[in-house]
Each structure stands twice: as C-alpha cells, then as structure tokens.
Amino acid sequence: MNKDTTLSRGATDVVSTHSVFGAPCWVSLTSRDLEATESFYAAVLGWRWRTGKLGDRFRVALAGGTPVAGISEIAAMRQMAVAWTPYFAVPSADDAVARAQERGGTVAVGPISFPPGRAALLADRDGATFGIWEGELVGNWETWRRSAPTFIRLHTRDAFDAAIFYGEILDWASDRPGCCEVHYEGGEVVLRSGGDVVARIESGALGSAPDPTIRPHWQVHFAVSDVAACARSAELNGGSVLSESAEDAVLRDADGAQFTVTSRRAR
C-alpha cells in the first residue's frame, strides 16, 4: 500500500501527513494539573474527555464526539511553559526540523516518537512556538477540519518574513499538489488549505515585549456559540478575561494558558 494514500479502516478514514501537509492538524495544551484543566475546559467549552494513547498523563478533548485537542500533564515535569501550541502536518519530521534550523529556528524537543507518528516542538526566528507532526492524523481528518473546532493566528514582528520562514519549512505555495495557498488579504497573510482559511499571520508583535499578548506567538481560537457565556464561565472557574468583544474574547485558563473564543458567526 502506498503511504501517500488515505488508509481505510472500516468506516473511519485514517489520513497520513504524507497526503495532507503544511496545514495545522492539531492543537495541544501543556498543563500542570490534568484534573483541574479537564474541569475548566469542560465548564467553559463543554468538552468531554478520553484517555490518550500515550498514557495517563494525556487526554483527548471531544466536542460533539469529534476529537479537537490534546492535553498533556508534562509542564511541571519537563519545566515547560503552560501554553496552547498548534501542530502542522509534515511528511518528514526530520526534514522539517532541519529546514527550521537552517533558517534560524530553534528546536526545543524532538523529533521523538509518539505512536502513531513523530513530533517535534520548535520556535521560529522570532520565538513563536509551534509543533510539527509526521504520521496519522486525527481519525477522520475531514470531520476535524470542517467541524471548525480551532483556528490559529500568528502575531509576529513581520508577517511577510514569517510567511517565508514557515512556507519554506512546510512547503506552502510550492509546486507540490495539495499544498497550502498563501495570500495577502486585509492587511494579513492568509493560509488556505483545500479552499478553507486555516491560519492568519499579522504584523505588530514586539520581539522583546514581556506580555505574551504582544510578543510573537501563535494564538489558538476555539469557535463557540456564545462568547459572553464562555467568558463568564472562565471567570467562575478560576480563569480570567484579558479582553472581550461581541465577536471574541481572549481568556486565560486557571493554569495560566491563554486562548481565544470566537463567535461561530464571526468566524
């Protein structure tokens, strides 16, 4: 069987990063307290949970039965920051890491094996953290992608420079069939996969700013029906509201991780 094809297992399609590449394929949260994190996101986003394949320190969040995110209780153990991180699909983790290093990026972890694939955690030239994933994608890739559980935006110093960095690592706008398209729209760099907007890059972050809302970072957005209700629930469950409007709110969970909830209508 050709590894570049979609593998069929009964009613569920298992898609490989060899056939879907360059696009965001997962988001993961590092946590210090797994139970507290589960309770917070269950209350704010209505998620349910199942144990991950990697053991008791890992959980998979389910929204309406669809896996939407991962949580790992490894922040304290590995002295990692508590934060949400987007992962991009790549055909080869080794190649992607080498490309990132050649272009001034840094490697924090990996590549290491996480069956059924391999992962690495990196930072771009301006310090924004992201991950790469080689292997099987979340069971039923199209359901995950089109259910719109997440959207990511890079706040960085120079959007064009960042787009070149990521494009050369992830084969954006390349000659490869199925690659992501990159456009400049409304003052932002916009990334599309299969016609859908999957990420945006905007200029304006300051490289030396101590505030994580200002310094370069990937912000993870979750689509919700009621932004105000999520914000109030975050406050009631030990989190905080950093900013709020009718269309979105930037929240901080009880452990300190920052994320955004965005109205499904606005999205």
C-alpha positions in Angstrom: 0.0 0.0 0.0 1.3 3.5 -0.9 1.9 5.5 2.2 0.8 8.7 0.3 -2.8 7.5 0.1 -5.6 7.6 2.6 -5.8 4.3 4.6 -9.2 2.9 5.2 -10.1 1.2 8.5 -13.8 0.2 8.4 -15.9 3.3 8.5 -13.1 5.6 9.7 -10.5 7.1 7.3 -7.0 7.5 8.7 -5.2 10.2 6.8 -1.4 10.5 6.7 0.7 13.6 6.8 2.2 12.4 3.5 -1.0 13.3 1.7 -2.1 16.2 3.9 0.8 18.5 4.7 1.6 22.1 5.6 -1.7 22.8 7.3 -2.5 23.0 11.0 -3.5 19.5 12.1 -3.8 19.6 15.9 -3.6 21.8 18.9 -2.2 20.7 22.3 -2.1 22.2 25.8 0.7 21.5 28.3 -0.7 21.5 31.8 0.4 21.2 35.4 -2.8 19.7 36.8 -4.7 17.5 34.5 -7.9 17.2 36.5 -8.2 20.9 37.1 -7.6 21.5 33.3 -10.3 19.0 32.4 -12.8 20.6 34.7 -12.0 24.1 33.4 -12.5 23.3 29.7 -15.5 21.1 30.4 -17.2 24.1 32.0 -16.1 26.7 29.5 -16.2 24.9 26.2 -18.3 21.9 27.1 -15.6 19.3 26.2 -15.7 15.7 27.2 -12.6 13.6 27.7 -11.0 10.3 26.8 -7.6 8.9 27.8 -4.9 9.4 25.1 -2.9 6.6 23.6 0.2 7.9 25.3 -0.8 7.1 28.8 -2.4 8.5 31.9 -0.8 11.9 31.6 -2.5 12.6 28.3 -6.1 13.3 27.4 -8.0 14.0 24.2 -10.8 16.6 24.2 -14.0 15.7 22.4 -16.5 18.3 21.1 -19.7 16.6 20.0 -17.8 13.3 19.7 -15.1 14.8 17.5 -11.5 14.9 18.9 -10.5 18.5 18.8 -7.4 18.9 21.1 -4.9 17.2 23.3 -3.8 17.9 26.8 -0.6 16.7 28.5 0.3 16.9 32.1 4.0 17.4 31.5 4.6 21.2 32.0 6.0 20.8 35.5 7.8 17.5 34.8 9.7 18.9 31.8 9.8 22.5 33.0 7.8 23.6 30.0 5.6 26.6 29.8 1.8 26.2 30.3 0.5 27.1 26.8 -1.5 26.1 23.8 0.6 25.0 20.8 -0.5 24.4 17.2 0.9 21.5 15.2 1.5 21.4 11.5 1.4 18.3 9.3 4.7 17.3 7.6 5.7 14.3 5.5 9.1 14.1 7.4 9.7 15.5 10.9 13.5 15.2 10.4 13.4 17.3 7.2 11.1 19.9 8.7 13.4 20.2 11.8 16.5 20.5 9.6 14.8 23.2 7.4 13.8 25.2 10.5 17.3 25.1 12.0 18.8 26.1 8.6 16.6 29.2 8.6 17.3 30.4 12.2 14.6 28.5 14.1 15.3 26.5 17.3 14.3 23.0 18.4 13.0 22.5 22.0 12.0 18.9 21.8 12.4 16.1 19.2 11.8 14.7 16.8 10.6 12.0 19.1 8.2 9.0 18.6 4.6 9.3 19.7 2.9 6.3 18.0 1.3 6.5 15.5 3.7 9.2 14.5 6.6 11.5 15.4 6.6 15.1 16.7 8.9 18.0 17.4 8.4 21.3 19.3 10.2 24.3 17.7 10.3 28.1 17.8 10.5 30.3 14.8 13.1 33.1 14.3 11.1 35.5 16.5 10.5 33.0 19.3 6.9 31.9 18.5 6.4 28.2 19.5 4.9 25.6 17.2 4.9 21.9 16.7 5.2 19.6 13.7 3.6 16.1 13.3 4.5 13.3 11.0 2.2 10.3 10.8 -1.5 9.5 11.1 -3.8 12.5 11.6 -6.7 12.5 14.0 -9.2 9.8 13.0 -11.4 11.3 10.2 -9.4 14.3 9.2 -12.2 16.0 7.2 -14.5 15.9 10.2 -11.9 17.5 12.4 -11.0 20.2 9.8 -14.6 21.1 8.8 -16.1 21.0 12.2 -14.0 24.2 12.8 -13.0 23.5 16.4 -9.9 25.6 16.1 -8.4 28.4 14.1 -4.9 29.8 14.7 -3.3 33.3 14.2 0.3 34.2 14.4 1.0 37.6 16.0 4.6 38.4 14.9 7.0 41.2 14.1 6.9 40.8 10.3 4.2 38.8 8.7 5.9 38.5 5.3 9.2 37.3 6.9 7.3 34.8 9.0 5.3 33.6 6.0 8.6 32.9 4.1 10.0 31.1 7.1 7.0 28.8 7.6 6.5 28.4 3.8 10.0 27.1 3.3 9.6 24.6 6.1 6.1 23.4 5.4 6.0 23.7 1.6 3.4 26.4 1.4 2.7 27.8 -2.1 5.0 25.1 -3.6 4.7 23.0 -6.7 3.5 20.0 -4.7 -0.1 19.0 -5.4 -2.3 19.8 -2.4 0.0 22.4 -0.8 -1.5 25.3 1.2 -2.2 28.5 -0.6 -0.8 31.8 0.7 -2.5 35.2 0.0 -2.3 38.7 1.4 -5.8 39.9 2.4 -7.0 42.8 4.5 -3.5 43.5 5.8 -2.8 39.9 6.9 -1.1 36.9 5.3 -3.9 34.2 5.0 -3.2 30.5 4.7 -5.8 28.3 2.9 -6.0 24.5 2.7 -8.5 23.0 0.4 -10.1 26.4 0.0 -10.6 26.9 3.7 -8.8 29.6 5.8 -6.8 27.6 8.3 -4.4 30.3 9.7 -3.6 34.0 9.6 -0.4 35.9 10.2 -0.4 39.5 11.3 2.4 42.0 12.0 2.7 44.1 15.1 4.1 41.9 17.9 7.2 43.1 19.6 10.1 40.7 19.9 11.2 42.0 23.4 7.8 42.6 24.9 7.2 40.7 28.2 3.5 40.5 27.7 2.6 37.2 25.8 -0.3 39.0 24.1 2.3 41.3 22.5 5.4 39.2 21.9 5.4 36.8 18.9 3.1 33.8 19.5 0.5 31.6 17.9 -2.9 32.3 19.3 -5.4 29.3 19.3 -9.0 30.2 18.7 -12.0 28.0 19.5 -15.3 28.6 17.8 -18.2 28.9 20.2 -21.9 29.8 20.1 -21.8 32.3 23.0 -18.6 34.3 23.6 -20.0 36.1 26.6 -21.1 32.9 28.3 -17.6 31.4 27.8 -16.0 34.5 29.3 -18.2 34.4 32.4 -17.7 30.7 32.8 -13.9 31.2 32.6 -14.1 33.7 35.5 -16.3 31.5 37.6 -13.9 28.5 37.2 -10.6 30.2 38.2 -9.7 31.8 34.8 -9.6 35.4 33.7 -10.7 37.6 30.8 -7.9 39.6 29.1 -10.2 41.3 26.5 -13.7 40.8 25.3 -15.9 42.0 22.4 -19.2 40.7 20.9 -17.2 38.6 18.4 -14.4 37.2 20.5 -12.7 37.1 23.9 -9.1 36.4 24.9 -9.1 34.2 28.0 -6.6 32.7 30.4 -7.4 29.3 32.0 -6.9 28.5 35.7 -3.3 27.3 34.9 -2.3 30.4 33.0 -2.6 29.2 29.4 -4.0 31.9 27.0 -6.6 31.2 24.3 -9.3 32.9 22.3 -13.0 32.0 21.9 -14.5 33.3 18.7 -18.2 33.5 17.7 -19.1 30.9 15.0 -20.9 33.7 13.1 -17.8 35.9 13.1 -15.6 33.0 12.1 
